[in-house]
Amino acid sequence: MTDKVYPSAKPTTTTTNGTATGATNPPPKSHLYNPNRLPYRPQPTPRRRRSRRRCLCLCCFWSILILAGLLLLAAIAGCVVYVLYNPRRPTFSVTTLKIYQFNLSTTADDTTHLSSTLNLTISAKNPNKKLTYFYDPISITALSNNLEIANGSFPLFTSDPKNITLIRSSLSTSSQVVDADSVKSLRSDLKKKIGLPIKVVMDTKVVMKMENLKSKKVRIRVTCDGIHGVVPKGKSPSIASISDAKLNFCNAMRMRIISATIAISFRRRCLCLCCFWSILILAGLLLLAAIAGCVVYVLYNPRRPTFSVTTLKIYQFNLSTTADDTTHLSSTLNLTISAKNPNKKLTYFYDPISITALSNNLEIANGSFPLFTSDPKNITLIRSSLSTSSQVVDADSVKSLRSDLKKKIGLPIKVVMDTKVVMKMENLKSKKVRIRVTCDGIHGVVPKGKSPSIASISDAKCKVDLRIKIWKWTF
């Protein structure tokens, strides 16, 4: 091993005939300095732009988090209200129905008129302990086979907690014209032993008060059927039979809420409990998923890998036509692509990669790359030789290829890579996910002689279509 000798910075002197002459340094060597080399100019560091996908992910995350929070708060509020107040709808039952008059009279012009008088008593019960109902005036109608036989009303009233209110009303009609079919039906029913089938319909609006909170007015309809009555004899009224109305209470007494606006007016307790627990569990799961996603995002900040084309060399690109006018393509390309893992705590495990080079959607070469592991903050160079031999090309593709080869920029080339990837986050591994990397904006010309031509990659851009699922999260 020899030591390198560097020239001194100071000029050396030699003495000739007693006179000292200064010797200058030798001229700089050409291999140390290149006069044609451009001066180094540092390039400005490109600013990292916030990706659209990240903004979309953040927007979706916060939307899900807010929605889950609102659902959870609504479920908790509903649970508190249900436990504290146990709200139940009011109940109605027919107490008595007396028929004082029921006359069908026919005039000289064969027109039948109905005159009737009925006295109705219905009990309205409020089964709640802390809820008060405020009823508007009630419109009451008595029907028989959908024919109105009497009507009346009852003034507004308040139903206090654990209170029963008796609704007494006189229903009547005078000289009401009845069509022939209804007359026939009424007379047929009057001949029966059980008498006339009667249905009572009550329409009103109600407000519910829960301590200092009041609901809006809600329309309700109470329908009472299963009642039968006969025509009174003499001046004594006939008392209608309400035994079926009591026995078939669930079928006979139905309260239909036409436009319900109170969330706590539950129709069935079991159904309400089922809905409540379903919403509570769903909201809890959404909230837990959102919190877990937030923690994972903050701790790991997962980002998808990036790819870029480093070099593409074309060694062979031949279009040959045989005697039967069939064109064959033979090509050889050397491709180098860099795969970067920008994450700090995430590792990617790639399966073998299938690589295809295309030009105007025509496959011009293909190859592969073996499986590899991309560690955090690591760059892996993917070097592969792509080739095809005696590939038959159709006439349109041949015309397009030859047209592109005549251009100055050369042939447009697109590189497509398909593989599967597994992401490891400490001790947690995802399932295999298919990804496709598409790199376009590459142009190459046919090589001349044995030297390969280097494709232009200045406009090359690689797009990664990647979907990584960890549990139920997709990045």
Buried (B, 14 or more C-beta within 10 A) or exposed (E): EEEEEEEEEEEEEEEEEEEEEEEEEEEEEEEEEEEEEEEEEEEEEEEEEEEEEBEEBEEEBEEBBEBBBEBBEBBEEBBEBBEEBBBBBBBBBBEEBBBBBBEBEEEEEEBBBBBBBBBBEBEBBBBBEEBBBBBBEBBBBBBBBEBBBBBBBBEEBEBEEEBEBEBEBBBBBEEBEBEEEBBEBBEEBBEEEEBBBBBBBBBBBBBBBBEEEEBEBBBBBBBBBBBBBBBBEEEEBBBBBBEBBEEEBEEBBEBEBEEBEBEBBBEEEEEBEEBBEEBBEBBBEBBEBBEBBEEBBEEBEBBBBBBBBEEBBBBBBEBEEEEEEBBBBBBBBBBBBBBBBBBEEBBBBBBEBBBBBBBBEBBBBBBBBEEBEBEEEBEBEBEBBBBBEEBEBEEEBBEBBEEBBEEEEBBBBBBBBBBBBBBBBEEEEBEEBEBEBBBBBBBBBBBEEEEBBBBBBEEBEBEBEBEBEBEEBEB
